[in-house]
Amino acid sequence: DEFDLISSNGLNVYEPDDEKVTELYRQFYKALKCGGKLITSFLTYPPTLTNQCEWDMSKINRHDLLLQKNIFVDIIEAKWRCFRSTEQTKTQLEAVGFCDVEFSGDEARMFPTVIAYKNSVNK
């Protein structure tokens, strides 16, 4: 079956292997009808991991951020800590055929939403 729309709320945050994430996007692309769209999201890198952090720190409550880090990282050891940049995500999506990749960031630019379109003509 082919679909007009696929929505994936951040499956990529569980997978550290970039090739596997690209393969996930490839499978989404194959499952879409021509002209269909993928809506997904991803976690951008925090400032502790890169100097090119995309976060808008003026929109983040630092106390709450520390509390969230303590709960999710230190206490429950959440496994969904796979980060990617906007540019990296765009490159991965375009590599499998998506076009017109649009990003809609949350206010702090921590967990952007992406809309990517499958070409209207089958490749």
LUMDODREN-409367 format. One record per residue: residue number from 1; x, y negated, z negated of N, C-alpha, C, O, CB in turn; residue in one letter. Coordinates in Angstrom, 3 decimals. Glycine has a CB too. Layout:
(node NUM; (X; Y; Z); (X; Y; Z); (X; Y; Z); (X; Y; Z); (X; Y; Z); 'a') ...
% end
This chain:
(node 1; (0.828; 1.184; 0.000); (0.000; 0.000; 0.000); (0.871; -1.245; 0.000); (2.005; -1.231; -0.478); (-0.941; 0.001; -1.202); 'd') (node 2; (0.324; -2.312; 0.540); (0.991; -3.605; 0.516); (0.109; -4.588; -0.225); (-1.115; -4.461; -0.246); (1.303; -4.109; 1.949); 'e') (node 3; (0.752; -5.568; -0.831); (0.045; -6.505; -1.693); (0.258; -7.945; -1.237); (1.284; -8.278; -0.644); (0.502; -6.340; -3.139); 'f') (node 4; (-0.725; -8.788; -1.523); (-0.612; -10.222; -1.250); (0.234; -10.915; -2.315); (0.909; -11.907; -2.041); (-2.006; -10.867; -1.180); 'd') (node 5; (0.186; -10.379; -3.528); (0.847; -11.019; -4.662); (1.379; -9.953; -5.616); (0.704; -8.970; -5.922); (-0.128; -11.975; -5.400); 'l') (node 6; (2.606; -10.175; -6.075); (3.160; -9.362; -7.158); (3.615; -10.329; -8.234); (4.305; -11.309; -7.953); (4.350; -8.437; -6.663); 'i') (node 7; (3.226; -10.048; -9.460); (3.638; -10.852; -10.604); (4.437; -9.973; -11.558); (3.990; -8.897; -11.957); (2.408; -11.481; -11.322); 's') (node 8; (5.611; -10.445; -11.910); (6.474; -9.703; -12.824); (7.012; -10.685; -13.852); (7.851; -11.530; -13.539); (7.641; -8.981; -12.060); 's') (node 9; (6.529; -10.567; -15.065); (6.944; -11.518; -16.098); (8.269; -11.094; -16.721); (8.319; -10.644; -17.866); (5.863; -11.639; -17.185); 'n') (node 10; (9.333; -11.246; -15.952); (10.668; -11.101; -16.499); (11.175; -9.693; -16.735); (11.891; -9.466; -17.710); (10.724; -11.802; -17.734); 'g') (node 11; (10.831; -8.734; -15.880); (11.428; -7.401; -16.028); (12.948; -7.484; -15.962); (13.646; -6.662; -16.556); (10.900; -6.444; -14.938); 'l') (node 12; (13.452; -8.462; -15.248); (14.896; -8.616; -15.070); (15.641; -8.932; -16.364); (16.858; -8.755; -16.414); (15.165; -9.699; -14.070); 'n') (node 13; (14.970; -9.384; -17.394); (15.657; -9.733; -18.652); (16.096; -8.490; -19.423); (16.834; -8.592; -20.403); (14.742; -10.591; -19.537); 'v') (node 14; (15.646; -7.326; -18.982); (16.039; -6.072; -19.633); (17.209; -5.388; -18.940); (17.771; -4.431; -19.472); (14.863; -5.128; -19.679); 'y') (node 15; (17.580; -5.869; -17.759); (18.578; -5.174; -16.942); (19.842; -6.008; -16.759); (19.805; -7.047; -16.100); (17.989; -4.825; -15.581); 'e') (node 16; (20.963; -5.566; -17.335); (22.205; -6.322; -17.209); (22.890; -6.176; -15.852); (23.714; -7.016; -15.491); (23.149; -5.898; -18.280); 'p') (node 17; (22.568; -5.132; -15.096); (23.232; -4.865; -13.825); (22.586; -5.702; -12.709); (21.422; -5.499; -12.366); (23.165; -3.352; -13.483); 'd') (node 18; (23.351; -6.635; -12.156); (22.827; -7.524; -11.116); (22.356; -6.762; -9.878); (21.368; -7.144; -9.250); (23.886; -8.533; -10.717); 'd') (node 19; (23.059; -5.691; -9.530); (22.661; -4.899; -8.365); (21.287; -4.253; -8.571); (20.489; -4.169; -7.638); (23.712; -3.819; -8.075); 'e') (node 20; (21.022; -3.804; -9.779); (19.721; -3.199; -10.066); (18.611; -4.247; -10.025); (17.496; -3.951; -9.595); (19.743; -2.504; -11.436); 'k') (node 21; (18.904; -5.453; -10.465); (17.911; -6.527; -10.392); (17.641; -6.876; -8.932); (16.490; -7.075; -8.543); (18.391; -7.783; -11.173); 'v') (node 22; (18.696; -6.951; -8.126); (18.512; -7.205; -6.695); (17.684; -6.091; -6.065); (16.830; -6.360; -5.220); (19.877; -7.329; -5.981); 't') (node 23; (17.924; -4.855; -6.462); (17.129; -3.732; -5.951); (15.667; -3.851; -6.381); (14.769; -3.530; -5.603); (17.714; -2.394; -6.439); 'e') (node 24; (15.421; -4.302; -7.592); (14.046; -4.543; -8.047); (13.370; -5.555; -7.129); (12.231; -5.352; -6.708); (14.026; -5.048; -9.518); 'l') (node 25; (14.068; -6.643; -6.818); (13.521; -7.657; -5.911); (13.290; -7.070; -4.512); (12.316; -7.419; -3.846); (14.470; -8.874; -5.828); 'y') (node 26; (14.175; -6.191; -4.073); (14.018; -5.551; -2.766); (12.742; -4.704; -2.739); (12.007; -4.711; -1.751); (15.253; -4.676; -2.436); 'r') (node 27; (12.485; -3.981; -3.821); (11.277; -3.154; -3.887); (10.015; -4.026; -3.900); (9.013; -3.684; -3.272); (11.313; -2.252; -5.139); 'q') (node 28; (10.070; -5.135; -4.607); (8.947; -6.083; -4.583); (8.722; -6.575; -3.154); (7.589; -6.617; -2.674); (9.213; -7.289; -5.539); 'f') (node 29; (9.817; -6.947; -2.479); (9.731; -7.463; -1.109); (9.064; -6.435; -0.192); (8.172; -6.776; 0.586); (11.137; -7.825; -0.576); 'y') (node 30; (9.499; -5.187; -0.286); (8.938; -4.120; 0.554); (7.448; -3.919; 0.292); (6.699; -3.585; 1.210); (9.686; -2.809; 0.312); 'k') (node 31; (7.018; -4.116; -0.937); (5.624; -3.866; -1.316); (4.681; -5.003; -0.922); (3.461; -4.847; -0.973); (5.536; -3.637; -2.805); 'a') (node 32; (5.244; -6.141; -0.532); (4.405; -7.288; -0.171); (4.019; -7.271; 1.303); (4.780; -6.810; 2.154); (5.125; -8.587; -0.496); 'l') (node 33; (2.829; -7.779; 1.590); (2.417; -8.021; 2.968); (3.221; -9.203; 3.496); (3.756; -9.993; 2.718); (0.873; -8.293; 3.068); 'k') (node 34; (3.306; -9.321; 4.807); (3.923; -10.515; 5.394); (3.174; -11.745; 4.894); (1.943; -11.780; 4.911); (3.910; -10.452; 6.960); 'c') (node 35; (3.913; -12.739; 4.454); (3.302; -13.946; 3.906); (2.937; -13.819; 2.432); (2.455; -14.780; 1.831); (2.076; -14.292; 4.693); 'g') (node 36; (3.163; -12.636; 1.835); (2.850; -12.435; 0.419); (3.831; -13.159; -0.481); (4.868; -13.645; -0.030); (2.845; -10.957; 0.083); 'g') (node 37; (3.491; -13.224; -1.762); (4.380; -13.933; -2.675); (4.644; -13.155; -3.952); (3.812; -12.394; -4.445); (3.801; -15.277; -3.015); 'k') (node 38; (5.844; -13.387; -4.458); (6.285; -12.835; -5.733); (6.333; -13.975; -6.733); (6.879; -15.041; -6.451); (7.680; -12.127; -5.608); 'l') (node 39; (5.760; -13.744; -7.892); (5.880; -14.692; -8.998); (6.572; -13.943; -10.126); (6.082; -12.919; -10.602); (4.468; -15.268; -9.451); 'i') (node 40; (7.717; -14.467; -10.545); (8.484; -13.825; -11.599); (9.137; -14.896; -12.457); (8.947; -16.091; -12.230); (9.546; -12.864; -11.010); 't') (node 41; (9.893; -14.467; -13.427); (10.578; -15.395; -14.323); (11.887; -14.754; -14.762); (12.124; -13.569; -14.526); (9.688; -15.759; -15.558); 's') (node 42; (12.729; -15.550; -15.399); (14.025; -15.057; -15.853); (14.530; -15.966; -16.968); (14.051; -17.087; -17.137); (15.049; -14.995; -14.677); 'f') (node 43; (15.488; -15.474; -17.714); (16.105; -16.257; -18.788); (17.394; -16.889; -18.270); (18.251; -16.199; -17.719); (16.390; -15.369; -20.038); 'l') (node 44; (17.526; -18.194; -18.447); (18.774; -18.854; -18.084); (19.766; -18.728; -19.246); (19.381; -18.480; -20.389); (18.526; -20.352; -17.724); 't') (node 45; (21.037; -18.903; -18.927); (22.096; -18.739; -19.932); (22.006; -19.783; -21.038); (21.788; -20.963; -20.764); (23.463; -18.818; -19.268); 'y') (node 46; (22.174; -19.353; -22.287); (22.221; -20.311; -23.401); (23.586; -21.013; -23.428); (24.540; -20.543; -22.808); (21.950; -19.589; -24.763); 'p') (node 47; (23.673; -22.116; -24.132); (24.931; -22.868; -24.163); (26.087; -22.115; -24.799); (27.245; -22.469; -24.577); (24.729; -24.148; -24.896); 'p') (node 48; (25.804; -21.098; -25.572); (26.887; -20.328; -26.201); (27.589; -19.401; -25.216); (28.657; -18.872; -25.524); (26.340; -19.512; -27.361); 't') (node 49; (26.999; -19.193; -24.020); (27.583; -18.272; -23.048); (28.208; -18.944; -21.829); (28.966; -18.310; -21.096); (26.542; -17.324; -22.591); 'l') (node 50; (27.898; -20.221; -21.606); (28.435; -20.894; -20.425); (28.442; -22.407; -20.618); (27.627; -22.967; -21.352); (27.619; -20.523; -19.179); 't') (node 51; (29.377; -23.042; -19.944); (29.406; -24.509; -19.925); (28.390; -25.057; -18.935); (28.067; -26.244; -18.970); (30.811; -25.018; -19.571); 'n') (node 52; (27.887; -24.207; -18.058); (26.917; -24.635; -17.056); (25.493; -24.254; -17.457); (24.668; -23.889; -16.619); (27.258; -24.025; -15.700); 'q') (node 53; (25.234; -24.347; -18.727); (23.906; -24.046; -19.269); (22.874; -24.983; -18.640); (23.121; -26.179; -18.486); (23.895; -24.180; -20.822); 'c') (node 54; (21.724; -24.430; -18.282); (20.657; -25.220; -17.666); (19.650; -25.746; -18.691); (18.751; -26.509; -18.339); (19.934; -24.385; -16.627); 'e') (node 55; (19.793; -25.351; -19.928); (18.822; -25.744; -20.948); (18.835; -27.250; -21.154); (19.883; -27.892; -21.079); (19.111; -25.029; -22.270); 'w') (node 56; (17.667; -27.800; -21.411); (17.552; -29.206; -21.799); (17.464; -29.224; -23.322); (16.389; -29.069; -23.902); (16.291; -29.913; -21.125); 'd') (node 57; (18.621; -29.416; -23.955); (18.695; -29.330; -25.418); (17.859; -30.406; -26.113); (17.509; -30.251; -27.283); (20.140; -29.441; -25.869); 'm') (node 58; (17.539; -31.482; -25.418); (16.698; -32.518; -26.029); (15.259; -32.039; -26.207); (14.491; -32.660; -26.941); (16.721; -33.791; -25.178); 's') (node 59; (14.886; -30.948; -25.549); (13.527; -30.401; -25.647); (13.449; -29.192; -26.571); (12.398; -28.562; -26.689); (13.022; -30.017; -24.270); 'k') (node 60; (14.568; -28.866; -27.229); (14.622; -27.661; -28.050); (14.811; -28.023; -29.512); (15.698; -28.800; -29.866); (15.751; -26.736; -27.581); 'i') (node 61; (13.968; -27.454; -30.352); (14.110; -27.632; -31.789); (15.216; -26.679; -32.245); (15.038; -25.461; -32.233); (12.748; -27.359; -32.552); 'n') (node 62; (16.344; -27.234; -32.641); (17.517; -26.408; -32.969); (17.280; -25.499; -34.180); (17.803; -24.386; -34.229); (18.721; -27.303; -33.235); 'r') (node 63; (16.509; -25.959; -35.137); (16.193; -25.120; -36.293); (15.407; -23.893; -35.853); (15.713; -22.771; -36.255); (15.398; -25.918; -37.346); 'h') (node 64; (14.387; -24.116; -35.020); (13.582; -23.000; -34.516); (14.404; -22.068; -33.635); (14.211; -20.852; -33.654); (12.381; -23.525; -33.734); 'd') (node 65; (15.320; -22.644; -32.864); (16.185; -21.831; -32.009); (17.062; -20.908; -32.851); (17.222; -19.732; -32.524); (17.061; -22.729; -31.119); 'l') (node 66; (17.618; -21.429; -33.914); (18.447; -20.614; -34.801); (17.613; -19.523; -35.460); (18.052; -18.378; -35.568); (19.118; -21.490; -35.871); 'l') (node 67; (16.432; -19.873; -35.891); (15.528; -18.885; -36.495); (15.192; -17.789; -35.483); (15.219; -16.603; -35.814); (14.228; -19.569; -37.002); 'l') (node 68; (14.877; -18.188; -34.258); (14.574; -17.215; -33.210); (15.777; -16.317; -32.947); (15.616; -15.107; -32.787); (14.150; -17.929; -31.916); 'q') (node 69; (16.960; -16.876; -32.899); (18.176; -16.090; -32.699); (18.353; -15.092; -33.831); (18.662; -13.925; -33.589); (19.406; -17.005; -32.598); 'k') (node 70; (18.157; -15.544; -35.072); (18.300; -14.647; -36.224); (17.324; -13.481; -36.154); (17.689; -12.345; -36.459); (18.089; -15.417; -37.526); 'n') (node 71; (16.102; -13.750; -35.759); (15.090; -12.697; -35.699); (15.352; -11.736; -34.543); (15.439; -10.525; -34.745); (13.697; -13.310; -35.563); 'i') (node 72; (15.477; -12.280; -33.330); (15.542; -11.426; -32.138); (16.910; -10.798; -31.910); (16.992; -9.667; -31.430); (15.163; -12.222; -30.928); 'f') (node 73; (17.979; -11.504; -32.241); (19.318; -10.981; -31.968); (19.867; -10.232; -33.173); (20.302; -9.087; -33.050); (20.267; -12.118; -31.579); 'v') (node 74; (19.850; -10.868; -34.330); (20.498; -10.293; -35.501); (19.665; -9.216; -36.196); (20.209; -8.199; -36.628); (20.815; -11.379; -36.477); 'd') (node 75; (18.374; -9.422; -36.306); (17.540; -8.496; -37.073); (17.006; -7.354; -36.212); (17.278; -6.187; -36.492); (16.381; -9.245; -37.706); 'i') (node 76; (16.248; -7.686; -35.166); (15.632; -6.601; -34.383); (16.471; -6.167; -33.184); (16.117; -5.213; -32.492); (14.267; -7.032; -33.901); 'i') (node 77; (17.571; -6.856; -32.938); (18.497; -6.503; -31.860); (17.772; -6.270; -30.541); (17.919; -5.220; -29.915); (19.292; -5.262; -32.237); 'e') (node 78; (16.987; -7.265; -30.128); (16.219; -7.180; -28.889); (17.141; -6.900; -27.710); (18.249; -7.431; -27.635); (15.428; -8.476; -28.652); 'a') (node 79; (16.676; -6.066; -26.795); (17.483; -5.663; -25.648); (17.252; -6.541; -24.425); (17.878; -6.321; -23.388); (17.192; -4.229; -25.298); 'k') (node 80; (16.385; -7.509; -24.520); (16.076; -8.351; -23.362); (16.904; -9.634; -23.383); (16.368; -10.741; -23.431); (14.576; -8.691; -23.329); 'w') (node 81; (18.194; -9.459; -23.349); (19.074; -10.627; -23.393); (19.959; -10.684; -22.158); (21.160; -10.935; -22.262); (19.937; -10.603; -24.658); 'r') (node 82; (19.380; -10.454; -21.005); (20.129; -10.506; -19.748); (19.806; -11.834; -19.068); (18.669; -12.086; -18.669); (19.776; -9.284; -18.811); 'c') (node 83; (20.805; -12.656; -18.950); (20.621; -14.021; -18.466); (21.105; -14.143; -17.027); (22.013; -13.432; -16.596); (21.364; -15.021; -19.368); 'f') (node 84; (20.477; -15.060; -16.295); (20.899; -15.377; -14.930); (20.640; -16.854; -14.669); (19.719; -17.448; -15.230); (20.150; -14.487; -13.884); 'r') (node 85; (21.450; -17.423; -13.827); (21.267; -18.831; -13.473); (20.198; -18.954; -12.395); (19.835; -17.973; -11.747); (22.600; -19.459; -12.990); 's') (node 86; (19.707; -20.154; -12.218); (18.745; -20.422; -11.153); (19.369; -20.103; -9.802); (18.734; -19.476; -8.954); (18.269; -21.891; -11.196); 't') (node 87; (20.610; -20.531; -9.601); (21.292; -20.287; -8.327); (21.473; -18.795; -8.079); (21.261; -18.326; -6.961); (22.654; -20.990; -8.303); 'e') (node 88; (21.857; -18.052; -9.095); (22.047; -16.610; -8.956); (20.730; -15.932; -8.591); (20.698; -15.059; -7.724); (22.615; -16.012; -10.255); 'q') (node 89; (19.655; -16.327; -9.246); (18.341; -15.744; -8.965); (17.910; -16.050; -7.538); (17.400; -15.176; -6.837); (17.294; -16.270; -9.957); 't') (node 90; (18.112; -17.276; -7.115); (17.772; -17.654; -5.736); (18.581; -16.820; -4.746); (18.030; -16.332; -3.759); (18.029; -19.167; -5.501); 'k') (node 91; (19.858; -16.653; -4.991); (20.718; -15.861; -4.115); (20.238; -14.418; -4.039); (20.198; -13.833; -2.956); (22.167; -15.908; -4.604); 't') (node 92; (19.875; -13.842; -5.178); (19.388; -12.457; -5.192); (18.099; -12.317; -4.388); (17.948; -11.375; -3.610); (19.158; -11.985; -6.636); 'q') (node 93; (17.178; -13.247; -4.574); (15.903; -13.179; -3.859); (16.093; -13.358; -2.356); (15.495; -12.631; -1.563); (14.943; -14.239; -4.390); 'l') (node 94; (16.910; -14.310; -1.971); (17.152; -14.544; -0.546); (17.914; -13.386; 0.093); (17.726; -13.104; 1.277); (17.925; -15.847; -0.349); 'e') (node 95; (18.769; -12.715; -0.671); (19.550; -11.588; -0.144); (18.663; -10.434; 0.321); (19.048; -9.672; 1.208); (20.523; -11.088; -1.204); 'a') (node 96; (17.484; -10.304; -0.272); (16.589; -9.211; 0.123); (15.507; -9.671; 1.098); (14.668; -8.874; 1.517); (15.940; -8.600; -1.108); 'v') (node 97; (15.525; -10.955; 1.460); (14.603; -11.429; 2.484); (13.614; -12.499; 2.075); (12.956; -13.081; 2.937); (13.862; -10.309; 2.984); 'g') (node 98; (13.486; -12.777; 0.789); (12.533; -13.808; 0.377); (12.960; -15.170; 0.920); (14.148; -15.445; 1.086); (12.414; -13.856; -1.162); 'f') (node 99; (11.971; -16.007; 1.189); (12.252; -17.360; 1.657); (11.406; -18.339; 0.840); (10.556; -17.936; 0.045); (11.957; -17.503; 3.190); 'c') (node 100; (11.655; -19.611; 1.050); (10.900; -20.661; 0.351); (10.819; -20.373; -1.151); (9.735; -20.344; -1.733); (9.478; -20.786; 0.942); 'd') (node 101; (11.969; -20.164; -1.756); (12.048; -19.855; -3.179); (11.863; -21.148; -3.966); (12.616; -22.107; -3.794); (13.407; -19.169; -3.536); 'v') (node 102; (10.847; -21.162; -4.833); (10.512; -22.356; -5.615); (10.660; -22.045; -7.099); (10.271; -20.974; -7.563); (9.069; -22.846; -5.300); 'e') (node 103; (11.225; -22.993; -7.832); (11.392; -22.833; -9.275); (10.528; -23.847; -10.002); (10.459; -25.018; -9.628); (12.875; -22.989; -9.685); 'f') (node 104; (9.878; -23.372; -11.041); (9.087; -24.236; -11.903); (9.561; -23.988; -13.323); (9.215; -22.982; -13.943); (7.542; -23.967; -11.750); 's') (node 105; (10.348; -24.904; -13.822); (10.936; -24.696; -15.140); (9.985; -25.030; -16.260); (9.116; -25.893; -16.134); (12.177; -25.512; -15.284); 'g') (node 106; (10.169; -24.326; -17.361); (9.480; -24.746; -18.565); (10.171; -26.031; -19.029); (11.230; -26.384; -18.509); (9.503; -23.619; -19.685); 'd') (node 107; (9.603; -26.707; -19.966); (10.117; -28.014; -20.385); (11.595; -27.973; -20.770); (12.333; -28.916; -20.485); (9.306; -28.533; -21.552); 'e') (node 108; (12.027; -26.908; -21.405); (13.418; -26.796; -21.858); (14.319; -26.091; -20.840); (15.527; -25.988; -21.054); (13.468; -26.051; -23.179); 'a') (node 109; (13.748; -25.611; -19.749); (14.482; -24.906; -18.688); (15.171; -23.635; -19.199); (16.270; -23.293; -18.761); (15.522; -25.839; -18.069); 'r') (node 110; (14.515; -22.951; -20.120); (15.054; -21.708; -20.676); (14.530; -20.478; -19.933); (15.265; -19.509; -19.740); (14.706; -21.604; -22.160); 'm') (node 111; (13.265; -20.515; -19.519); (12.595; -19.344; -18.942); (11.784; -19.788; -17.719); (10.554; -19.813; -17.757); (11.669; -18.644; -20.001); 'f') (node 112; (12.492; -20.139; -16.625); (11.793; -20.655; -15.438); (10.925; -19.602; -14.759); (11.174; -18.400; -14.856); (12.798; -21.195; -14.440); 'p') (node 113; (9.916; -20.087; -14.080); (9.070; -19.265; -13.225); (9.535; -19.469; -11.790); (9.904; -20.576; -11.398); (7.548; -19.627; -13.392); 't') (node 114; (9.514; -18.393; -11.012); (9.937; -18.434; -9.620); (8.786; -17.963; -8.744); (8.104; -16.986; -9.056); (11.204; -17.562; -9.392); 'v') (node 115; (8.585; -18.672; -7.651); (7.658; -18.206; -6.608); (8.502; -18.028; -5.357); (9.174; -18.960; -4.916); (6.444; -19.227; -6.367); 'i') (node 116; (8.467; -16.824; -4.783); (9.235; -16.528; -3.579); (8.293; -15.868; -2.568); (7.451; -15.048; -2.936); (10.471; -15.603; -3.900); 'a') (node 117; (8.442; -16.226; -1.319); (7.534; -15.782; -0.275); (8.220; -14.795; 0.673); (9.393; -14.939; 1.021); (7.002; -16.982; 0.506); 'y') (node 118; (7.451; -13.805; 1.068); (7.911; -12.908; 2.133); (7.605; -13.597; 3.459); (6.534; -14.182; 3.622); (7.217; -11.481; 2.046); 'k') (node 119; (8.525; -13.532; 4.390); (8.322; -14.159; 5.689); (6.981; -13.736; 6.296); (6.503; -12.625; 6.064); (9.473; -13.800; 6.639); 'n') (node 120; (6.392; -14.635; 7.069); (5.127; -14.336; 7.743); (5.288; -13.303; 8.838); (4.320; -12.645; 9.217); (4.535; -15.596; 8.323); 's') (node 121; (6.509; -13.151; 9.355); (6.788; -12.180; 10.401); (7.665; -11.097; 9.805); (8.669; -11.399; 9.161); (7.468; -12.845; 11.637); 'v') (node 122; (7.307; -9.855; 10.008); (8.078; -8.734; 9.455); (9.502; -8.725; 10.003); (9.722; -8.902; 11.201); (7.386; -7.396; 9.771); 'n') (node 123; (10.474; -8.515; 9.095); (11.870; -8.400; 9.518); (12.295; -6.969; 9.443); (13.441; -6.647; 9.757); (12.791; -9.274; 8.662); 'k') 
% end
